[in-house]
Amino acid sequence: MSVRSLLISGVVAGGLVVSSFGVAAAGCVSKSAQATSGTEGSAKWFAMETMVQAVSWGLWPGWVASGEVAGYTVKNERYKCKADGGSYTCISWAKFCKK
């Protein structure tokens, strides 16, 4: 499967869904996302990408480049994944707290 196919399956076919649980104490916000892709690892990547974008689109370029969410500590990052035919669907949860 090509990278383009993975991107299309993760972004389009997966229908990435983001939800916000609201602002918690100490400048924290909880996010959740769902992503579908050709491998479990890429589905997790797309789910995390979506949560980072939901916190702030401005964080996305730095996260893609370094894997770090600048100015935030990521806590309680969790994934629940299952095989879905020839692909994987992962639901993710994490809390993003300002440093």
C-alpha positions in Angstrom: 0.0 0.0 0.0 1.5 3.4 -1.0 1.9 6.3 1.3 -0.7 8.2 -0.6 -3.2 5.3 -0.1 -2.5 5.3 3.6 -3.1 9.1 3.7 -6.3 8.8 1.8 -7.5 5.9 3.9 -6.5 7.7 7.1 -7.9 11.0 6.2 -10.8 10.4 3.8 -12.0 6.8 4.2 -11.4 6.9 8.0 -13.5 10.0 8.4 -11.4 11.3 11.3 -13.6 12.4 14.1 -12.6 14.7 16.8 -14.3 15.5 20.0 -13.5 17.8 22.9 -14.3 17.0 26.5 -13.8 20.6 27.6 -11.2 22.4 29.6 -10.0 20.7 32.8 -8.0 22.2 35.7 -4.5 23.7 35.3 -4.9 24.7 31.6 -5.5 21.1 30.4 -7.9 20.0 27.6 -8.9 16.4 26.9 -9.2 15.3 23.3 -10.3 12.2 21.5 -10.1 11.1 17.9 -10.8 8.2 15.6 -8.7 7.2 12.6 -8.6 4.3 10.1 -5.6 3.3 8.1 -3.7 0.4 6.6 -1.7 -0.4 9.7 -2.3 -0.1 13.4 0.7 2.2 13.7 -0.4 4.6 11.0 -4.0 4.7 12.4 -2.5 5.7 15.8 -0.4 8.3 14.1 -3.5 9.8 12.3 -5.5 9.8 15.5 -2.8 11.6 17.4 -2.4 14.1 14.5 -6.1 14.8 14.7 -6.0 15.5 18.5 -3.0 17.8 18.0 -4.9 19.7 15.3 -7.9 19.9 17.6 -5.8 21.6 20.3 -4.4 24.1 17.9 -3.7 24.0 14.1 -0.5 26.0 14.9 1.0 23.1 16.8 0.7 20.7 13.8 3.8 21.6 11.8 6.1 21.2 14.9 4.5 18.0 15.9 4.9 16.5 12.4 8.6 17.6 12.4 9.6 16.5 15.9 6.8 14.4 17.4 6.6 17.0 20.2 3.6 19.2 21.1 5.4 22.5 21.7 4.3 24.1 25.0 2.2 21.2 26.1 2.7 18.0 28.1 0.6 15.1 26.8 -0.8 13.0 29.6 -2.8 9.7 29.6 -2.3 9.0 25.9 -4.4 5.9 25.1 -5.5 4.0 22.1 -8.0 1.3 21.5 -7.5 -0.3 18.1 -9.1 -3.2 16.2 -8.7 -4.8 12.8 -11.3 -3.7 10.4 -11.1 -5.9 7.3 -7.9 -4.9 5.5 -7.3 -1.9 7.8 -7.2 -0.8 11.4 -9.4 1.6 13.3 -8.1 3.3 16.4 -9.8 5.5 18.9 -7.5 7.7 20.9 -7.7 9.8 24.1 -5.2 12.2 25.6 -5.0 15.2 27.9 -3.0 18.2 26.7 -1.7 20.5 29.5 0.0 23.8 29.0 3.6 23.8 30.4 
